[in-house]
Amino acid sequence: MSQVTIAFFGTKPYDENSFAGKNKDFGFDIKYYKGHLNKNNVVLTKQVDAVCVFVNDIVDAEIIKMMAENGVKILALRCAGFNNVDLEAAAKYNIPVVRVPDYSPYAVAEYAVGLMLSLNRRIPRAVWRTRDGNFSLDGLMGFDMHGKTVGIIGTGKIAKILIQILRGFGMNVLAYDLYPDMEFAKANEVTYTTLDDLYEKSDIISLHCPLTEETEYMINDYSISKMKDGVMIINTGRGKLIQTNALIEGLKTKKVGSAGLDVYEEEGNYFYEDKSLRIIDDDVLARLLSFNNVIVTSHQAFFTKEALDNIAQTTLQNIKDFTEHKPLVNQVKV
């Protein structure tokens, strides 16, 4: 059998380092491309067995058709989310789509806690002040998280780890999920409830559900109006879970007390890129960045050594399983 060739798109130096190390055990011929996959560079998939993409590569029906014509046999996502892929088109052209469902739930859960603490105790502002020689405490007051109520929307693996951490803080936990895990809830003193009840009672709301037609823009004017005054909103999931203009209005009226966002609904043009020498021409993003009670980071919650190792291992194993005609345990079905 000839050597399997994989074309990677949207790669960074850390991707190449982690995959090069793991590929020593697989022996694939990997070609790395910095640009995101699009119709102008899809020609690079000619005579390639597999294509590997990340969260900001848009793999629509046109791209999939062109990949199929180029002979691509499998599409590998080196991430958990798959909302950027037209799964029906992939099925039509018989290109299986595989992903990395679990890379490090601890990384994302721990990062969500970091956002909560940073916002609550005004840590970024305190650092900026002391560097300027300002050691005043005015404007830095937070609240004890112990005894407060956190609302967790979506209770998958990441959320369950987050819940266990926050229970260690002594927080009360409300949760919402279409498929509640009652055994976990009982063991960890979690109360499953309705979204309306969660909005009404939570001091902090953290989003951990997938992006679907039902969850798109679930945080909007209406849902924010039901929340506690001064609520903190954390999003380490997907950007389009939040209608950003509604969030900005909530921040302006102080209905939303603070927000920690590791994702943004139009992040594709900015996140993972150095734009420091350019003016941000996305007015909504620029407005978000102007609030001193908002933290925006560049989709980095997953970014730990352990996570990168797991992503590389699982992605390459997915492709190996395909080439060896084994069951694709991580295949995304339509």
NULUM-785661 format. One record per residue: residue in three letters; chain; z, y, x of N, C-alpha, C in turn. Coordinates in pm, whole numbers. Example, Ala and Ser with C-alpha at 12.3 -4.5 7.8 and 13.67 -1.06 7.14 Angstrom:
resn:chain:nc3:nc2:nc1:cac3:cac2:cac1:cc3:cc2:cc1
ALA:A:780:-569:1319:780:-450:1230:780:-330:1320;
SER:A:708:-225:1285:714:-106:1367:787:3:1290;
REM end
This chain:
resn:chain:nc3:nc2:nc1:cac3:cac2:cac1:cc3:cc2:cc1
MET:A:0:-120:84:0:0:0:0:125:88;
SER:A:-85:222:54:-93:344:133:31:430:112;
GLN:A:57:522:205:174:607:198:168:699:76;
VAL:A:277:708:3:285:791:-117:298:937:-76;
THR:A:215:1023:-138:214:1165:-105:277:1245:-219;
ILE:A:365:1339:-180:433:1423:-278:410:1569:-243;
ALA:A:371:1649:-343:357:1794:-325:476:1863:-389;
PHE:A:552:1934:-307:668:2010:-354:628:2156:-373;
PHE:A:670:2214:-487:641:2355:-513:772:2433:-527;
GLY:A:762:2564:-495:878:2651:-506:989:2615:-411;
THR:A:954:2570:-290:1057:2522:-198:1114:2634:-111;
LYS:A:1238:2614:-72:1309:2702:20:1350:2620:143;
PRO:A:1392:2687:250:1433:2612:370:1539:2506:342;
TYR:A:1634:2536:252:1739:2436:225:1683:2314:152;
ASP:A:1577:2333:71:1512:2218:8:1451:2127:114;
GLU:A:1376:2189:204:1307:2112:309:1408:2038:396;
ASN:A:1518:2102:428:1618:2037:513:1680:1915:445;
SER:A:1719:1932:318:1785:1821:249:1688:1706:221;
PHE:A:1564:1739:180:1469:1633:150:1417:1565:277;
ALA:A:1402:1641:384:1357:1580:510:1458:1478:560;
GLY:A:1585:1512:545:1688:1418:588:1688:1291:506;
LYS:A:1682:1304:375:1683:1186:288:1554:1106:298;
ASN:A:1442:1174:326:1313:1105:329:1302:1007:446;
LYS:A:1393:1017:541:1392:920:651:1411:778:599;
ASP:A:1477:767:484:1501:636:424:1390:594:328;
PHE:A:1297:686:298:1193:656:200:1053:652:263;
GLY:A:1027:738:358:899:737:426:783:794:348;
PHE:A:809:888:257:701:951:183:634:1058:269;
ASP:A:510:1088:235:437:1199:298:459:1322:208;
ILE:A:547:1412:253:584:1527:170:517:1653:220;
LYS:A:455:1726:128:392:1854:159:469:1963:83;
TYR:A:520:2061:156:602:2167:97:521:2294:77;
TYR:A:532:2353:-43:465:2480:-73:568:2578:-129;
LYS:A:569:2699:-77:668:2799:-118:640:2855:-257;
GLY:A:514:2865:-293:479:2925:-421:512:2836:-539;
HIS:A:539:2898:-654:561:2821:-776:429:2761:-822;
LEU:A:437:2643:-880:317:2577:-932:254:2663:-1040;
ASN:A:124:2688:-1028:50:2763:-1129:-96:2723:-1124;
LYS:A:-177:2778:-1214:-316:2735:-1222:-398:2776:-1101;
ASN:A:-348:2871:-1022:-421:2914:-902:-397:2824:-782;
ASN:A:-281:2757:-781:-255:2669:-667:-247:2521:-704;
VAL:A:-275:2489:-831:-270:2349:-873:-372:2264:-799;
VAL:A:-471:2329:-737:-568:2257:-655:-499:2182:-542;
LEU:A:-381:2226:-503:-306:2160:-396:-254:2023:-438;
THR:A:-268:1991:-566:-222:1859:-612:-333:1753:-605;
LYS:A:-449:1791:-557:-557:1692:-543:-518:1587:-440;
GLN:A:-546:1463:-476:-518:1348:-389:-368:1337:-357;
VAL:A:-287:1381:-453:-142:1371:-440:-91:1274:-546;
ASP:A:2:1188:-510:55:1090:-606:160:1152:-699;
ALA:A:245:1236:-642:355:1293:-720:366:1442:-696;
VAL:A:412:1513:-797:440:1657:-785:587:1677:-815;
CYS:A:652:1758:-732:794:1787:-750:813:1937:-771;
VAL:A:883:1975:-879:903:2116:-913:1050:2144:-942;
PHE:A:1081:2274:-953:1218:2317:-980:1219:2396:-1111;
VAL:A:1330:2464:-1140:1351:2524:-1272:1255:2636:-1307;
ASN:A:1205:2708:-1209:1119:2823:-1239:969:2794:-1226;
ASP:A:934:2667:-1209:793:2628:-1213:757:2596:-1357;
ILE:A:661:2667:-1413:621:2645:-1552:508:2543:-1556;
VAL:A:539:2426:-1609:442:2316:-1613:395:2301:-1758;
ASP:A:298:2384:-1795:250:2382:-1933:134:2283:-1948;
ALA:A:77:2280:-2068:-28:2182:-2098:-149:2200:-2007;
GLU:A:-186:2323:-1978:-303:2349:-1891:-278:2295:-1750;
ILE:A:-161:2320:-1697:-127:2272:-1564:-125:2119:-1561;
ILE:A:-67:2059:-1663:-59:1913:-1668:-198:1851:-1676;
LYS:A:-286:1909:-1756:-423:1858:-1766:-492:1864:-1629;
MET:A:-473:1974:-1558:-536:1989:-1426:-475:1892:-1325;
MET:A:-346:1869:-1334:-283:1772:-1244:-337:1631:-1271;
ALA:A:-351:1599:-1398:-403:1467:-1434:-544:1449:-1379;
GLU:A:-625:1554:-1392:-762:1547:-1339:-763:1533:-1187;
ASN:A:-657:1584:-1122:-647:1574:-976:-589:1441:-930;
GLY:A:-547:1358:-1026:-498:1225:-991:-348:1212:-977;
VAL:A:-272:1315:-1017:-127:1309:-1010:-76:1201:-1107;
LYS:A:17:1120:-1058:64:1006:-1138:203:1026:-1197;
ILE:A:283:1116:-1137:420:1135:-1185:466:1278:-1152;
LEU:A:546:1334:-1242:604:1467:-1221:754:1451:-1205;
ALA:A:806:1495:-1091:949:1482:-1061:1015:1619:-1062;
LEU:A:1118:1634:-1144:1195:1758:-1149:1318:1741:-1061;
ARG:A:1337:1832:-967:1458:1824:-883:1568:1911:-944;
CYS:A:1592:1889:-1072:1690:1963:-1150:1719:1882:-1275;
ALA:A:1817:1929:-1352:1854:1858:-1475:1772:1905:-1595;
GLY:A:1749:2037:-1603:1677:2092:-1717:1529:2059:-1714;
PHE:A:1469:2052:-1833:1326:2018:-1842:1255:2104:-1946;
ASN:A:1317:2216:-1986:1255:2302:-2087:1132:2374:-2036;
ASN:A:1107:2367:-1904:989:2433:-1845:868:2340:-1841;
VAL:A:879:2222:-1900:771:2123:-1896:723:2092:-2037;
ASP:A:592:2087:-2056:535:2045:-2184:534:1892:-2186;
LEU:A:637:1834:-2243:653:1688:-2241:546:1617:-2323;
GLU:A:501:1680:-2431:397:1616:-2513:266:1608:-2436;
ALA:A:234:1713:-2360:112:1710:-2279:125:1606:-2169;
ALA:A:242:1595:-2109:263:1495:-2005:243:1354:-2060;
ALA:A:295:1330:-2180:279:1199:-2243:132:1173:-2276;
LYS:A:63:1277:-2322:-79:1263:-2356:-161:1219:-2236;
TYR:A:-128:1273:-2118:-204:1239:-1997:-137:1129:-1915;
ASN:A:-39:1063:-1978:26:948:-1916:89:981:-1780;
ILE:A:153:1098:-1773:226:1137:-1653:375:1134:-1686;
PRO:A:448:1034:-1639:591:1032:-1667:664:1148:-1600;
VAL:A:766:1196:-1666:847:1307:-1613:988:1253:-1586;
VAL:A:1033:1270:-1463:1167:1225:-1426:1248:1345:-1377;
ARG:A:1379:1334:-1385:1465:1446:-1349:1589:1397:-1276;
VAL:A:1678:1493:-1245:1806:1462:-1181:1916:1504:-1280;
PRO:A:1959:1413:-1366:2054:1452:-1469:2193:1485:-1416;
ASP:A:2231:1421:-1307:2364:1442:-1250:2352:1463:-1100;
TYR:A:2377:1585:-1055:2373:1609:-911:2510:1647:-858;
SER:A:2579:1735:-927:2719:1763:-896:2778:1844:-1010;
PRO:A:2828:1775:-1111:2890:1850:-1221:3011:1930:-1173;
TYR:A:3073:1885:-1064:3188:1959:-1010:3144:2096:-961;
ALA:A:3027:2102:-898:2978:2229:-844:2967:2335:-954;
VAL:A:2905:2299:-1064:2882:2396:-1172:3013:2430:-1243;
ALA:A:3096:2330:-1267:3223:2355:-1334:3312:2446:-1251;
GLU:A:3319:2418:-1122:3403:2500:-1034:3349:2643:-1025;
TYR:A:3218:2657:-1028:3158:2791:-1022:3189:2870:-1149;
ALA:A:3187:2802:-1263:3221:2869:-1389:3363:2923:-1383;
VAL:A:3455:2846:-1325:3592:2893:-1309:3596:3014:-1216;
GLY:A:3515:3008:-1109:3508:3120:-1016:3464:3249:-1085;
LEU:A:3367:3239:-1175:3322:3356:-1250:3433:3409:-1340;
MET:A:3503:3318:-1405:3613:3361:-1493:3719:3437:-1415;
LEU:A:3762:3381:-1303:3866:3444:-1223:3820:3578:-1165;
SER:A:3695:3581:-1119:3642:3704:-1059:3635:3817:-1161;
LEU:A:3594:3784:-1283:3587:3886:-1388:3725:3928:-1434;
ASN:A:3810:3831:-1459:3943:3859:-1512:4025:3944:-1416;
ARG:A:4024:3910:-1288:4108:3980:-1191:4032:4088:-1115;
ARG:A:3910:4119:-1159:3829:4227:-1100:3814:4212:-949;
ILE:A:3795:4091:-904:3793:4064:-760:3679:4136:-688;
PRO:A:3555:4132:-740:3448:4207:-669:3480:4356:-655;
ARG:A:3531:4418:-762:3563:4560:-756:3676:4586:-655;
ALA:A:3775:4496:-652:3886:4513:-558:3837:4506:-413;
VAL:A:3744:4416:-387:3688:4403:-251:3613:4529:-212;
TRP:A:3528:4580:-304:3453:4702:-273:3548:4818:-244;
ARG:A:3654:4829:-324:3749:4938:-307:3818:4933:-170;
THR:A:3874:4818:-138:3951:4810:-14:3864:4831:108;
ARG:A:3737:4794:100:3646:4821:212:3624:4970:231;
ASP:A:3641:5046:122:3631:5192:130:3765:5258:156;
GLY:A:3868:5174:179:4000:5229:206:4077:5267:82;
ASN:A:4031:5223:-36:4099:5254:-162:4184:5132:-201;
PHE:A:4315:5147:-191:4405:5035:-219:4480:5054:-352;
SER:A:4427:5140:-436:4486:5162:-569:4462:5039:-658;
LEU:A:4556:5015:-749:4542:4904:-844:4490:4949:-980;
ASP:A:4470:5078:-998:4421:5129:-1126:4289:5062:-1162;
GLY:A:4281:5013:-1286:4157:4952:-1334:4136:4808:-1293;
LEU:A:4235:4747:-1227:4219:4610:-1179:4302:4509:-1258;
MET:A:4368:4553:-1363:4457:4463:-1436:4379:4354:-1509;
GLY:A:4426:4231:-1494:4368:4118:-1565:4467:4063:-1666;
PHE:A:4452:3934:-1699:4545:3870:-1792:4575:3729:-1742;
ASP:A:4690:3677:-1778:4722:3537:-1746:4628:3447:-1826;
MET:A:4558:3360:-1758:4474:3264:-1829:4560:3157:-1897;
HIS:A:4677:3130:-1841:4771:3038:-1902:4803:3083:-2045;
GLY:A:4787:2991:-2138:4819:3021:-2277:4705:3080:-2357;
LYS:A:4597:3123:-2289:4482:3178:-2360:4392:3064:-2410;
THR:A:4298:3099:-2496:4209:3000:-2556:4068:3015:-2501;
VAL:A:4013:2903:-2454:3876:2901:-2405:3792:2818:-2501;
GLY:A:3675:2867:-2534:3582:2794:-2619:3468:2738:-2537;
ILE:A:3449:2609:-2541:3346:2541:-2463:3237:2492:-2557;
ILE:A:3116:2542:-2539:3004:2501:-2624:2919:2400:-2548;
GLY:A:2921:2276:-2595:2857:2166:-2525:2959:2096:-2438;
THR:A:2980:1966:-2457:3084:1895:-2382:3028:1776:-2305;
GLY:A:2925:1803:-2225:2872:1701:-2136:2960:1688:-2012;
LYS:A:2904:1631:-1906:2983:1602:-1787:3039:1727:-1721;
ILE:A:2955:1831:-1710:3001:1956:-1648:3116:2015:-1729;
ALA:A:3097:2023:-1860:3198:2084:-1946:3329:2006:-1942;
LYS:A:3321:1875:-1934:3444:1794:-1932:3524:1820:-1805;
ILE:A:3455:1835:-1693:3526:1868:-1569:3586:2007:-1579;
LEU:A:3510:2102:-1634:3562:2238:-1654:3685:2236:-1743;
ILE:A:3681:2160:-1850:3794:2151:-1942:3919:2100:-1870;
GLN:A:3902:1999:-1787:4016:1944:-1715:4076:2048:-1620;
ILE:A:3989:2128:-1555:4038:2234:-1466:4116:2338:-1547;
LEU:A:4060:2380:-1659:4122:2485:-1739:4248:2436:-1809;
ARG:A:4254:2310:-1844:4378:2254:-1897:4487:2259:-1790;
GLY:A:4445:2242:-1663:4540:2255:-1553:4596:2395:-1542;
PHE:A:4520:2493:-1588:4568:2632:-1592:4663:2655:-1710;
GLY:A:4670:2557:-1800:4752:2574:-1919:4680:2643:-2032;
MET:A:4547:2638:-2033:4471:2701:-2140:4455:2609:-2259;
ASN:A:4444:2668:-2377:4411:2594:-2497:4258:2582:-2504;
VAL:A:4208:2466:-2543:4063:2443:-2540:4010:2410:-2679;
LEU:A:3917:2493:-2724:3837:2464:-2842:3699:2421:-2794;
ALA:A:3635:2330:-2865:3504:2282:-2822:3413:2262:-2941;
TYR:A:3283:2277:-2911:3181:2249:-3012:3073:2163:-2949;
ASP:A:3036:2058:-3017:2927:1971:-2970:2874:1895:-3091;
LEU:A:2743:1876:-3094:2683:1799:-3204:2732:1655:-3203;
TYR:A:2769:1606:-3084:2815:1468:-3070:2951:1469:-2999;
PRO:A:3056:1503:-3072:3189:1517:-3010:3241:1386:-2952;
ASP:A:3307:1396:-2839:3370:1281:-2773:3518:1286:-2811;
MET:A:3554:1218:-2916:3689:1227:-2969:3791:1161:-2878;
GLU:A:3749:1060:-2806:3841:993:-2712:3880:1088:-2599;
PHE:A:3779:1158:-2544:3806:1257:-2440:3892:1369:-2495;
ALA:A:3861:1414:-2617:3935:1524:-2678:4082:1489:-2693;
LYS:A:4109:1368:-2736:4248:1325:-2755:4321:1318:-2622;
ALA:A:4254:1266:-2519:4317:1250:-2388:4344:1383:-2320;
ASN:A:4264:1486:-2354:4275:1614:-2284:4319:1729:-2375;
GLU:A:4367:1694:-2494:4419:1794:-2588:4316:1902:-2619;
VAL:A:4196:1856:-2651:4085:1944:-2688:4066:1938:-2838;
THR:A:4043:2051:-2899:4019:2056:-3043:3872:2087:-3069;
TYR:A:3801:1992:-3128:3664:2018:-3171:3668:2100:-3300;
THR:A:3581:2197:-3309:3581:2285:-3425:3441:2335:-3453;
THR:A:3427:2424:-3549:3297:2483:-3580:3267:2596:-3482;
LEU:A:3142:2635:-3475:3106:2749:-3390:3175:2876:-3437;
ASP:A:3177:2898:-3567:3239:3020:-3619:3386:3027:-3581;
ASP:A:3456:2916:-3592:3598:2912:-3557:3617:2934:-3407;
LEU:A:3530:2873:-3327:3537:2890:-3182:3514:3036:-3145;
TYR:A:3414:3100:-3206:3387:3241:-3178:3508:3328:-3213;
GLU:A:3569:3299:-3326:3677:3383:-3378:3803:3375:-3292;
LYS:A:3832:3258:-3235:3961:3235:-3171:3960:3236:-3019;
SER:A:3842:3235:-2955:3835:3218:-2810:3847:3350:-2735;
ASP:A:3929:3350:-2632:3938:3464:-2541:3824:3459:-2439;
ILE:A:3784:3338:-2403:3673:3315:-2310:3580:3213:-2375;
ILE:A:3450:3235:-2368:3351:3140:-2419:3258:3101:-2304;
SER:A:3243:2970:-2282:3159:2922:-2173:3052:2828:-2228;
LEU:A:2927:2852:-2188:2812:2781:-2245:2768:2666:-2155;
HIS:A:2761:2547:-2213:2722:2428:-2135:2633:2334:-2215;
CYS:A:2556:2390:-2308:2466:2310:-2390:2323:2323:-2338;
PRO:A:2238:2226:-2368:2097:2237:-2325:2024:2344:-2404;
LEU:A:1912:2391:-2350:1829:2487:-2420:1730:2412:-2508;
THR:A:1745:2429:-2639:1656:2367:-2736:1615:2474:-2838;
GLU:A:1531:2435:-2933:1493:2530:-3038:1616:2573:-3117;
GLU:A:1713:2483:-3129:1834:2515:-3207:1930:2605:-3130;
THR:A:1935:2591:-2998:2033:2668:-2920:1975:2796:-2860;
GLU:A:1843:2814:-2864:1785:2935:-2807:1842:3059:-2876;
TYR:A:1893:3151:-2794:1953:3276:-2843:2068:3251:-2941;
MET:A:2145:3146:-2916:2260:3119:-3004:2366:3229:-2991;
ILE:A:2370:3295:-2874:2456:3411:-2859:2371:3534:-2888;
ASN:A:2393:3592:-3005:2311:3702:-3055:2401:3804:-3125;
ASP:A:2342:3903:-3188:2421:4005:-3257:2519:3944:-3356;
TYR:A:2469:3848:-3432:2551:3788:-3538:2668:3710:-3480;
SER:A:2641:3624:-3382:2750:3545:-3325:2850:3632:-3250;
ILE:A:2801:3735:-3180:2892:3824:-3108:2983:3899:-3206;
SER:A:2930:3933:-3322:3011:4006:-3421:3129:3923:-3469;
LYS:A:3121:3791:-3457:3229:3703:-3501:3336:3683:-3394;
MET:A:3308:3728:-3272:3398:3701:-3161:3515:3798:-3156;
LYS:A:3617:3758:-3080:3731:3846:-3054:3686:3971:-2981;
ASP:A:3751:4082:-3008:3725:4203:-2929:3765:4177:-2784;
GLY:A:3676:4213:-2691:3706:4195:-2549:3681:4056:-2497;
VAL:A:3609:3974:-2571:3582:3837:-2528:3507:3834:-2396;
MET:A:3535:3732:-2315:3459:3708:-2191:3358:3597:-2219;
ILE:A:3232:3618:-2179:3126:3519:-2199:3076:3472:-2063;
ILE:A:3072:3340:-2045:3026:3279:-1920:2904:3193:-1951;
ASN:A:2799:3209:-1872:2679:3126:-1890:2632:3071:-1756;
THR:A:2655:2942:-1735:2600:2873:-1618:2499:2768:-1663;
GLY:A:2450:2782:-1788:2358:2685:-1843:2213:2728:-1831;
ARG:A:2161:2788:-1937:2024:2838:-1938:2023:2980:-1991;
GLY:A:1936:3064:-1934:1935:3205:-1966:1910:3235:-2112;
LYS:A:1821:3159:-2176:1783:3189:-2314:1884:3142:-2417;
LEU:A:1999:3095:-2373:2107:3070:-2467:2162:3203:-2519;
ILE:A:2140:3310:-2439:2192:3442:-2474:2077:3539:-2497;
GLN:A:2082:3610:-2607:1987:3720:-2632:2042:3841:-2556;
THR:A:1979:3874:-2445:2039:3968:-2352:2061:4106:-2412;
ASN:A:1969:4154:-2491:1987:4286:-2553:2110:4289:-2644;
ALA:A:2136:4178:-2712:2255:4169:-2796:2381:4172:-2710;
LEU:A:2376:4103:-2596:2489:4103:-2504:2515:4245:-2451;
ILE:A:2409:4314:-2415:2424:4452:-2365:2486:4541:-2470;
GLU:A:2442:4527:-2594:2501:4608:-2702:2649:4575:-2717;
GLY:A:2682:4445:-2707:2822:4405:-2716:2906:4462:-2603;
LEU:A:2848:4471:-2485:2917:4531:-2371:2936:4681:-2392;
LYS:A:2833:4746:-2445:2841:4891:-2467:2949:4927:-2569;
THR:A:2962:4845:-2673:3061:4873:-2777:3198:4816:-2742;
LYS:A:3206:4746:-2628:3330:4683:-2581:3374:4566:-2667;
LYS:A:3286:4520:-2754:3314:4395:-2825:3320:4281:-2724;
VAL:A:3228:4284:-2628:3230:4190:-2516:3300:4260:-2400;
GLY:A:3410:4202:-2355:3487:4264:-2248:3429:4243:-2111;
SER:A:3362:4129:-2091:3301:4099:-1961:3206:3980:-1977;
ALA:A:3118:3965:-1880:3022:3854:-1883:2992:3807:-1742;
GLY:A:2992:3676:-1725:2954:3614:-1598:2830:3530:-1619;
LEU:A:2720:3572:-1560:2590:3510:-1585:2531:3456:-1455;
ASP:A:2517:3325:-1449:2447:3267:-1335:2301:3241:-1370;
VAL:A:2264:3272:-1492:2127:3253:-1540:2089:3375:-1624;
TYR:A:1958:3395:-1638:1907:3510:-1711:1777:3468:-1777;
GLU:A:1753:3516:-1898:1640:3463:-1976:1504:3489:-1913;
GLU:A:1491:3592:-1831:1364:3620:-1764:1381:3610:-1612;
GLU:A:1456:3511:-1568:1491:3502:-1427:1377:3459:-1335;
GLY:A:1272:3402:-1392:1166:3343:-1311:1103:3437:-1208;
ASN:A:1097:3567:-1240:1033:3662:-1148:1127:3712:-1039;
TYR:A:1255:3677:-1049:1352:3734:-955:1436:3630:-883;
PHE:A:1494:3537:-957:1591:3447:-898:1528:3359:-790;
TYR:A:1603:3339:-683:1566:3264:-563:1473:3342:-470;
GLU:A:1445:3468:-503:1359:3550:-418:1435:3673:-368;
ASP:A:1395:3724:-250:1454:3846:-196:1372:3965:-246;
LYS:A:1430:4039:-339:1364:4157:-396:1433:4286:-353;
SER:A:1511:4279:-245:1595:4393:-207:1515:4515:-164;
LEU:A:1390:4498:-126:1308:4612:-84:1223:4668:-197;
ARG:A:1241:4614:-316:1161:4659:-430:1251:4713:-541;
ILE:A:1196:4797:-624:1267:4845:-741:1260:4737:-849;
ILE:A:1373:4710:-912:1374:4613:-1022:1308:4676:-1143;
ASP:A:1193:4625:-1180:1119:4685:-1292:1148:4616:-1425;
ASP:A:1242:4522:-1425:1290:4461:-1549:1406:4547:-1598;
ASP:A:1380:4631:-1699:1481:4727:-1745:1606:4659:-1799;
VAL:A:1588:4542:-1860:1703:4471:-1917:1794:4418:-1806;
LEU:A:1733:4357:-1704:1811:4308:-1591:1879:4422:-1519;
ALA:A:1807:4531:-1499:1865:4648:-1432:1985:4702:-1511;
ARG:A:1975:4701:-1642:2087:4748:-1725:2207:4656:-1709;
LEU:A:2183:4526:-1709:2293:4431:-1689:2364:4457:-1557;
LEU:A:2286:4478:-1453:2344:4497:-1320:2422:4627:-1308;
SER:A:2404:4718:-1403:2473:4847:-1397:2616:4840:-1450;
PHE:A:2652:4732:-1521:2786:4721:-1577:2883:4670:-1470;
ASN:A:2998:4738:-1457:3095:4691:-1358:3180:4576:-1409;
ASN:A:3162:4538:-1536:3233:4423:-1591:3139:4305:-1614;
VAL:A:3027:4306:-1544:2930:4196:-1551:2903:4146:-1410;
ILE:A:2904:4015:-1395:2862:3952:-1270:2735:3873:-1299;
VAL:A:2629:3904:-1226:2504:3829:-1234:2479:3764:-1099;
THR:A:2461:3634:-1097:2425:3564:-973:2297:3485:-995;
SER:A:2237:3443:-887:2099:3394:-889:2089:3242:-906;
HIS:A:2141:3194:-1022:2132:3052:-1057:2178:2963:-941;
GLN:A:2298:2994:-891:2348:2926:-772:2466:2833:-799;
ALA:A:2503:2816:-926:2621:2735:-956:2611:2594:-899;
PHE:A:2490:2541:-894:2470:2404:-844:2476:2394:-693;
PHE:A:2474:2508:-623:2437:2515:-482:2551:2476:-388;
THR:A:2572:2345:-375:2666:2292:-277:2594:2186:-195;
LYS:A:2650:2155:-80:2591:2053:6:2581:1920:-67;
GLU:A:2688:1885:-139:2689:1758:-211:2579:1754:-316;
ALA:A:2561:1866:-387:2459:1870:-491:2319:1855:-433;
LEU:A:2291:1925:-323:2158:1915:-262:2131:1774:-213;
ASP:A:2232:1710:-156:2215:1571:-111:2183:1480:-229;
ASN:A:2256:1498:-339:2233:1414:-457:2097:1440:-521;
ILE:A:2056:1567:-523:1925:1601:-579:1814:1533:-500;
ALA:A:1822:1542:-369:1719:1481:-284:1717:1329:-301;
GLN:A:1834:1268:-299:1843:1123:-311:1786:1074:-444;
THR:A:1828:1137:-553:1785:1093:-685:1636:1119:-707;
THR:A:1588:1234:-663:1446:1267:-681:1357:1167:-610;
LEU:A:1389:1138:-486:1307:1044:-409:1320:902:-463;
GLN:A:1439:867:-511:1457:735:-570:1378:722:-699;
ASN:A:1373:829:-779:1293:828:-902:1147:796:-871;
ILE:A:1095:861:-766:954:840:-729:934:699:-673;
LYS:A:1029:652:-594:1019:517:-539:1019:413:-651;
ASP:A:1106:431:-749:1111:338:-862:977:333:-934;
PHE:A:914:450:-949:783:454:-1015:679:377:-934;
THR:A:676:401:-804:575:335:-720:596:184:-714;
GLU:A:719:141:-735:750:-3:-731:754:-64:-871;
HIS:A:709:14:-970:699:-31:-1109:835:-77:-1166;
LYS:A:940:-8:-1126:1072:-36:-1176:1103:55:-1295;
PRO:A:1202:22:-1376:1238:111:-1488:1277:250:-1437;
LEU:A:1232:353:-1509:1262:490:-1471:1386:534:-1548;
VAL:A:1501:516:-1486:1628:541:-1555:1648:690:-1587;
ASN:A:1577:776:-1513:1594:920:-1534:1471:984:-1597;
GLN:A:1391:905:-1667:1272:958:-1732:1309:1043:-1853;
VAL:A:1237:1154:-1869:1257:1240:-1986:1156:1198:-2091;
LYS:A:1205:1156:-2206:1117:1112:-2314:1090:1227:-2410;
VAL:A:975:1220:-2475:939:1324:-2573:1032:1314:-2694;
REM end
